[in-house]
Amino acid sequence: MSDPDFKARYGLRDVINAAGTFTPVGVSRSAPHVADIASAALRDHFIIEELQQAAGGALAAWSGAEAGAVTHCTAASITLAVAAAMCGDNGHAVAQLPDTAGLADKVVLPAGHAVNYGQPITQAIRLSGAQVVLAGNEAECPISALAEALARPGAACLLLVSSRLTRGAPVDLKAAITAAHEAGVPAIIDAAAQDMRIAELTALGADLILISAQKYLAAPTAGVVVGCRAHIDALRRQEKGIGRGMKASKEAICGVMAAIETRQSLEPAAWRRQQAEKLDWLQPRLDGLPGVSAQIAEDPAGMPLSRLRLAIDPAEAGMDAAELSARLKAGSPSIWVIETYVAEGVLLLELVPLEHEELELIAEIFGALLG
């Protein structure tokens, strides 16, 4: 931070974020270029429509999609994408929402994709006025179950989630998108933390893909939406309706454009080596601590990164995974880890944003708590 006394002035603790791109700890760290552009935008004026058009072109070139737009965040993008599917280019319908009278308003969602990312995704859908139709069950959702749900009267769109948070057997996204198109409805993919797979996701043929700009792109908080031009146009029409409260700020849009520039200069192989080196350094320092078995685990959703998986044996560690995580949080610096599997005695550490000095602190603090 430019003001080193800011945290002290307000009594804010330093945080070591090993929880990944996690909203409660500020998600990510922006590159200097991104921070500089966003800061400069705060001191300038723009014609926002020109700015959105420029951002849309940059996002289209980056993703391989026809068009793009910036929203306030991915949760907003979910609501707006569903609203766009219901309203299309109907201005009266845009003004009518969240009243969906006369509109197809059923959103088909695989049951295992009804995730909670701090908010139930079903709530983000219902904020548009739409109703959720769950297909299949949490264990599996065959394409036939999706097709059956899509064939019911009033289907507005299919919403799919690409995330490590989904449950049950993986859904074949390509086949699901095909089923939606055969039923005559658009397909949307919520891929908030999957921006490094954007080319792969675009190739699936979804009408809209929703990405979180503040996660691995490390932009200011914003939602990135790419896809078919007609659906992007329909989504942007919502800015004169329920989307008014979900608009992107000038600094966020500029920050997204700068983040795309930064990403395009990234050398993927070198980045992967850097991430692997962090894991290779920390894994042997935690593995073998009393009650800790540390293994490197690949991302289950296909992102090109791995995490450190810590299996905690309470009998040897003197505490269970939940207590260990709580003690890590309570310290100074406050260390946050991924708690998705804490009930199973497992903690995950994601090291992407961390510097070597922070890895040393993690090793030191784990040793002090468990040694």
N, C-alpha and C positions, 0 to 999 in steps of 0.2 A: 504494500500500500504506500501511496505517496506520503502520507502522514503517519509516521511510525508510532505516534502517541495516541492515535485514534482509539484503538482497542482499550488501552489503559484508561483513557478518559471516560469511557462508558462501561468499564468493568467487564469487557468481553474476553473470553478465553481464546487462546490459540487452539486450532482444531487440526488434527491429522486425519484426513478423510481417506480411510481405507474401505469405505462403504460404496464406492463407485459414484456414479452420477446421481447423487441422492439429494433430493430437494431440501430436507431439513438441515443440511450442512452446506448449502450454497451451491450444490450441483458440480461445478467445474471451475477451473482456472483458465481465464482467457489469455491468449498470447499477447505480447506487447502491441503488435499491429492491430489486433482487434480492440484492445482497450483504448488505444490512441484514436482510432476512427470513431468509436462510440462516444468517447469524450469530446472529440471535435464536433460531432453532430449535435451535442447538447448546446453548443455555442453558436449554432447556425440555424438557418431557415431553409425549408425545402417545399416544393410542391409535392405533397404526399403521393398524389397519383403518379407523378413522374418517378418518384422514388420506388413505389411498389412495382411499376412497370420495369424499371431497371433491375430490381431484385428478382422479379419473375424471370427475366431473361437469363440472369446469372444462375438461378436455380435450375432452369430448364437445361442449360448447357452442362451443369454439374451432374444432374441426375439422368439425363437422356430422355426426360419426359417432354411433353409438348409445352407445358407452361408451369408456372409456380407462383406462390404467394406467401406472404408472411402474416401470421396471426399473433395473438398475445402469447399463447402457449399451446402445447399439444392437447391439453384438456379442452381448451377452447376450440381447437381444430376438430376434435371429435364432434362436439355439439354443432359446429358450423357445417361440417361435411355432411352430417345427417340432415340438417336443415336444407342444405343445397340439394340433396337427393330428393327431398319432399317437394321443394318449391321450383327448382329449375329456374327458368327465366320469368316466372310469374310474379310480377311485382306486388300484386294484391296478396298473394300467399305469403310473400316476405313480410309484409306489414301485419299480416294476420297472426303469425306465430307468437306465442306457442299454442295458439288455438289451431288445431289441425283438421277442423271440420272440412269435409270434402276432399281431403288429401290422402294419398296412400301414406300411411304413417307407421308401418311395422318394420322394425329393424331386426333382421335375422342375425344372430350371434351364436357361434358354437358355445355350448355350455362351459367347456373348459377354457374358453377365452373371456369369460366374465371375470376379469382380473380386478384387483384392487391395488392401485398404485399410490395410495394415500387418499384416494376417492374411488368409489366403485365406478367402473366404466359404465355400468348400467345407468348410473345417475347422470353422467355426462351426456348420455344419449337422451334421457328423459327431459333434460333441461331444454331441449329443442321442441318438446311437446310430443315426441315420438314414443311409441311403445316398443318394448323389447320382447322378441320371440326367441327363446333359447332352443337350440337344435341339439339333438343327441343328449349325452350326459357328460359328467366330468371325466369319466373314464375314456370315452371315445365319442367321436362325432363322424360317422361315415358320410361320404358325399351324398348318399341316398337320403340321409336324414336332412341334410341341408337342402337338397332339391325339393323334398316334400314341404319343408317350411317355406321355401321361396315360392312355391306354387300356390300358396294360400292367398286369398284376396287381400289386397292392401299392402303387399310387400313393397317397401320403399327402397331398400338397399340391403346388401350383405356387408357386415363389419367383421373383419378378421384382425387378430392380434398376433404380431411377431415379437415374442418376448420370452425371456427366461421365466416369467411369472405364470405363463399358461400351464394348465394342468391336463393330465391324461395323454393319450396317444396323440402324436403330432397330426395336425390336419394338413392334407395336401393342398397348399395354397393355390397352386396353379389350377388344379381340378376344381377347387371351390369357386375360383373366379370364373372359370368356364361355366359352371352350373348357374352362377348368378346371371351371366350374360345370356345363357340359354333361356332363363326365366324373364329376361327383358329388364333386369334391374342392375344398377351400378354396384361395383365392389370397391370397398374401402379397406385399406390396411393401416392399422395403427402400429407403426414400427418406431415408436418414440426413441428408443436407444439403439437403433439399428442403422444409423447413417452410414457406417462403413460398408454396408451391404446394399447401398442405394441402387447401384447398377443392376445387381441381381434382382432386387425387388421390382424395379421398373420393368424389367424384362418379363415379369409375370403377367402383365397386362391389366393390372388394377386401374380403376378410374381415378382414384386418389390415393396417395401415400402420405402418411402423416409422420413427421420427424420432429424431435425436440432439438431446437437449435442450441440450447444451453447444456446439452449433454456432451457427447464426444466432439461435436463441432466447437464447443467452448465459446459460444457467442453469448451476448446478453440474453436474458429470458425471452424466448420467442418460440412460436410454432412455425415450422416449415411444411408447406403443403405443395406437392408436385403431382402432376397427372395430366389428364385430358383437358384441353383448353376450355371446352364447354363446361366441364364440372368446376374448373378453377374459376371461371367467370360467374357461375352460379354461387359458388362459395363467397366470392367477393361482393355479390349483391346483398348478402346478409349484413354487410357493414351498415346498410340503411335500415336494418331491422334488429334482430336480437344480437347481431354481431357488433353493434355499436359499443357495447361494454367489453368487447373482446378484441379491440383493435390493437395493432402493433404500434409502438412509439417510433419516432424518427431514429432515436439512438439504437433501438433494437434492430430495425431494418438495416441500418448502416452496419451495425455489428455483425449481422448475418452475412452481409455481402463481404465484409472483411474476413470473416471466418471461412467462407468458401474460398477466397483467395489464399488463405493460409493452408487450407486442406489441399488445394491443388499443387502447392509447393512441397507437400509432404512426400518423402520417399518411403513407401510402405514397408519394404524389406528392412530398412534401417530402423523404422519405428518398431517393428515386431521384435527385432534383436534387442532393442533398448528395453522393451517390456519384459522379454525373457530373462535378461540379465538381472533385473530387479527381483524377479521370482527366484532365480537361481541363487541369489545372494541371501535372501531372507529365509527360504524354505529350510535349509539345514540349521539355521539358528533358532527356529521355533520347533522343528521336529525333534522329539526326544525330551523336550521340557516335561516336567512331571505332568502326566495326564494328557499330553498333546501329541497327536499324530498329524503331521502336516504333509499334504500332497498337492501337486499342481493339477488343477482341473480346467479343462477347456470350457468355453462358453457354450451352454446347451442350445442357444438360438443361432449359433453360427457366426458370431462376431469374431474377428481375428485377434482375440486376446484370451488369456487364461487368468485364473484367480488362484489364490492359495486357500485350500480347503483344510480347516482345522477340525478334527474330530476330538472332542473333549471327553475324557473319562473322569467323571466327578470323584470317584474313589481315590484316584491318584492325584488329581489336580487340587483336591480340597474344595472344589466349587464346581457347579455345573456351567454349561455354556452361557446361560442367561445371566448368572451372577458375574461371570468373567466379563461379559460384554458390558454389564452395568458398571463394573469397577473401572473398565477402560474409559467409559464415557465420563465418569465422575472425576477423573484425574485432570491435571493441567500439565501438558496439553491434553485436551479431550480427544481420545481416539475412538472413532466410529468405524464399525465393521458391518458387514451384511448379516442380518439376523433372520433371513428368510427360513432357514432350516434349524433355528435355535431349539425348537421343540424336539428335534432329532439329535440334539447334542452336537450340532455342527455350526461353525462360524466360517464365513468366507471373507477373505481380504482381497480387495482390488487395489492394485498399486499404480494404476495408470497416471494419476496426476502427481505422484509423490516424488520428492527429491531424495537423494541418498541419505542426507542428514535425518530425514523423517523416518526412513527405514531403520536407521541406527537407533532412533528413539523408540520405535515399535519393539525392536529386539530387546532393548534395555528394559522397557516397562513390562513386557511380557515376562522377562526373566525375574524382575523384582516381584511381580505378583505371584508367580508360580514356583520360583526357585526357593 
